[in-house]
Amino acid sequence: MIATITKLMAAATLSADGQGAAVDVGAYDGRGYVVLNASATAAADNTADFTLQESADGATGWSDVAAVSFDQVTNAAASHQVVELDLSALKKYVRLAYDLGGTSPEVTAAAEIVGRTQYMG
């Protein structure tokens, strides 16, 4: 099987709490990875916490995926994090949520899911 890469969030500069759009991951099967790439935050008192959330319908009932835990991003260094998980155990939709802290927080980040998808032919 060939790996499929699905963008959870295109590279963007973030300056307030929020979340990316709902992404349908229903075709993924088996183990895979969530990849987070982030710049260092803009200032010493800035922090960025990222969470993968899931929902059955992509609109309501969002909850954090316990199997995915990212280290907090600070201004110490850029961050590249990879978390392995069972993609077939996720609900049909996921999104990346972020919580920024500090005075005028800013960070640039992007995220993807990498894994195998079911043959739909």
N, C-alpha and C positions, 0 to 999 in steps of 0.2 A: 504494500500500500504506500501511497505517496502522502507526505505530510501536507496538510492544508494550513494556511496562515490566515487568520481573520483579525482584522484591526478592531480592537475595542475602543481605542481613542487615538486619533491622528495626533501627531506632535502639535502641542498648543501651549501657549503661555497661560498659566492659571493664576488668578489673583483673588479668588473667592471660593468658598466651599461650593461643591456641585457634584455632578455626575455626568458621565457620557451617555450616549444614546443606547437604547436597548438593542442587543445583538442576538440574533437567533443562532443558537449553538446545538439545536436538536439533531443535526446530522453527525455530530462528533461521536466517536465510539472508542472506548478504552482510555488508556492513560495518555496524558498530554501535558502541556505546559502553559502557564500564564507568564508572560514576559513584561516587565515594567522597566522602562528607561526614563530617568529623570535627571535634570541638571541639579546642581547644588542650589539650595534656596538663595534668594537674593541678599539676605541679611542674617547676621548672627542669631537674632531672636526669632527667625522664621522656621517653621516646621511644616512638613507635608505628610499626611497619613493617607494611604491608599487602601481601598477595600474592594474586593470583588463581591458584587451582589447578584442575586438570582430572583427570578419571578416566573411563575407558570404562564402568565399572559403578556408579559412585557409592559404592563401598565400599572398594575397594582400588586400589593403583597410582597414588595421587595424585602429581602433579608440577606444578611452577610453570609458568605460561604465560609464556614468554619475551617475548611481544609486549606484556605488561602490566607497567609499571613505575611505581609510585607513589613520590612524594617522601616522605621520612620526616616524620612529624608530631611537632612539639615543642610546648612551651608558648608559643612566640612568637606564634602566631595560629591561629585556626580554619583548616581546610583544606577546599577544594572542588576536587577533581581529576577530570578527565575524560580517559579514554584511549580512542582509536579503535582498533578492530581488526577482523579478519575473523572474524565470529561463526561462520560456517559451517566454519571450520578447527578449531574447538574440538572436543574429545571431547564425548560426550553429557552429562556432568555437570560442573558447576563449583561451587566454593565459595570464600569469602573466608577466608584465613588471616591471623592477626595475631600479631606478636611484640612484646611490651611490655618496655621496659627502664627501669632506674632504681629508686629506692627507692619502694615502694608505688605503682607506676604506675597511672594511671587516665586513660581517654579515652572519650568518647562518639562512636560512629560508626554509620553506615548506608551501605549500598551497593545499587546497582541495575544491571541490564543494560537497555539501551535499543536496540531495533533492529526489523527487520522479521522476521516469521515467515512460513513457507511456508503457502500456502493448503491447508487440510486438508479441504476440503468435498467 
